[in-house]
Amino acid sequence: MTQLLTRADLDDVCVIEKECFGKDAWNFNMLLGEYDGGSVFFGIKHCDKVVAYICARLIFDEADINNVAVLPQFRKQGMAQKLIQTLVDFCMQKNIKKFTLEVNANNLPAKNLYQKMGFESCGVRKGYYHGEDAEIMWLDKEQN
Ligand SMILES: CC(C)(COP(=O)(O)OP(=O)(O)OC[C@H]1O[C@@H](n2cnc3c(N)ncnc32)[C@H](O)[C@@H]1OP(=O)(O)O)[C@@H](O)C(=O)NCCC(=O)NCCS
């Protein structure tokens, strides 16, 4: 079940980051900085360990999704979809209806996921990820 994560869960999130992003992973201090800065973290636990998470910064009427990641052995079970839906529901209750994120243009699993959840591509940041392009995606629930 999806749940709001606390500071005590950040060690688990750090493990997910390393597994999923290698040298580009956020380290513990970066995660803590996000958490202390008011970003919201949701996760899914298995045997008391976080195995999938999403993190977003809520800025006025917008949510900026920083990361979605699922441990490899738990992928393709709908966890990422559940996490995004939970975040969207949480934000809608706070009258936040616009969602944005950046995704590596070559990351097809992630792009498919976001498109499935209703996100649309609306621009490119050239060379944003070590020379690879980032696509900027938006979901506007006011218009959906
Ligand atoms: C991208 C990621 C978060 C998807 O997590 P997941 O829990 O496996 O995704 P879900 O099971 O919820 O899948 C939802 C949809 O995403 C798309 N998708 C997921 N994995 C995919 C894959 N390997 N290839 C193509 N499309 C994929 C599909 O459209 C899927 O819907 P379907 O099952 O009806 O085909 C996961 O692969 C991951 O952690 N990747 C590494 C980290 C990353 O790249 N994060 C995104 C950073 S912007």
The ligand as a Gaussian input file, in Angstrom:
#p B3LYP/6-31G(d) Opt

LIG

0 1
 C       10.170000       3.912000     -14.907000
 C        9.802000       3.098000     -13.670000
 C        9.639000       4.049000     -12.481000
 C        8.486000       2.341000     -13.926000
 O        8.108000       1.671000     -12.741000
 P        7.115000       0.408000     -12.739000
 O        6.576000       0.247000     -11.362000
 O        7.794000      -0.756000     -13.349000
 O        5.953000       0.915000     -13.719000
 P        4.445000       0.359000     -13.770000
 O        4.455000      -1.117000     -13.527000
 O        3.595000       1.211000     -12.896000
 O        4.105000       0.593000     -15.309000
 C        3.231000       1.613000     -15.739000
 C        3.442000       1.853000     -17.218000
 O        4.757000       2.345000     -17.462000
 C        5.247000       1.882000     -18.732000
 N        6.407000       1.007000     -18.519000
 C        6.888000       0.561000     -17.335000
 N        7.995000      -0.186000     -17.545000
 C        8.205000      -0.217000     -18.869000
 C        9.204000      -0.831000     -19.691000
 N       10.200000      -1.563000     -19.184000
 N        9.140000      -0.618000     -21.033000
 C        8.175000       0.128000     -21.577000
 N        7.171000       0.742000     -20.848000
 C        7.208000       0.560000     -19.508000
 C        4.099000       1.093000     -19.334000
 O        3.313000       2.003000     -20.091000
 C        3.348000       0.623000     -18.099000
 O        2.003000       0.330000     -18.355000
 P        1.608000      -1.213000     -18.782000
 O        2.045000      -2.066000     -17.625000
 O        0.135000      -1.149000     -18.966000
 O        2.396000      -1.512000     -20.027000
 C       10.909000       2.025000     -13.351000
 O       11.217000       1.344000     -14.549000
 C       12.176000       2.599000     -12.768000
 O       12.323000       2.728000     -11.555000
 N       13.149000       2.941000     -13.636000
 C       14.446000       3.476000     -13.190000
 C       14.287000       4.852000     -12.589000
 C       13.722000       5.843000     -13.588000
 O       14.115000       5.879000     -14.741000
 N       12.809000       6.686000     -13.095000
 C       12.201000       7.756000     -13.869000
 C       13.054000       8.956000     -13.750000
 S       12.313000      10.340000     -14.560000

